[in-house]
Amino acid sequence: MKRTSILLASLAAAITVATPMAANAAPYQSINSRQDNLYQRIHQGVLNGSLTRQEAKKLQANYRQLVRLEANYRSSNGLSLRERNDLQRRYDRLSKAVRLQRHDNQDRYNRR
């Protein structure tokens, strides 16, 4: 639990550093907002026990993968429309997975 909280805190710090500070950062707000929202939902699921350890690890790995993909996309002249749409689809899938895992009547002790 403590290790998971430390990992989530470090991810939040990485996102904050990776967030563009330019004046034209407004188009990226929806993706950054989605990142923050997903991070909070996964973290809340860990804290309140609605996610099992295995579920949390898988969701966190998927989240980190998306953060890395976005950073990779942004490193080459920002996000194109195709890249933005790809990220939105991937965030949609992750959001659905978080919702399903948090409401599947399993808790951190694998009780049903």
C-alpha positions, 0 to 999 in steps of 0.5 A: 500500500505504501509502495503504491502510494509512493508510486502514484505520488511520483507519477503525479510529479512527473505529469506536473513536470511534463505539462507544457507551460507555453501560452498555447497550452490550452489545446492540451488542457483536456488531455491533461485534465483526463490524466489528472482525473484518471490518476485521482480515480485510480488512487482513490480506488487504491485508498478506499479498497475498491481496487484489488492489488492486481487491478491497481497494478494493471491500471497503473501500468496502463496509465504510465504507458499512456503518459509515456506515449503522450510524452513521446508524441509531444516530443516531435513538434507537439500533438497532431490531430491523429495523435490527439485522437489516438490518445483520447481513444486510449484514455476512453478505454482506460477510463472504462477499465477503471470504472469496471474494476472499481465497481466489480464487487471485488475489494482489496481482500478479493472478497466478492 
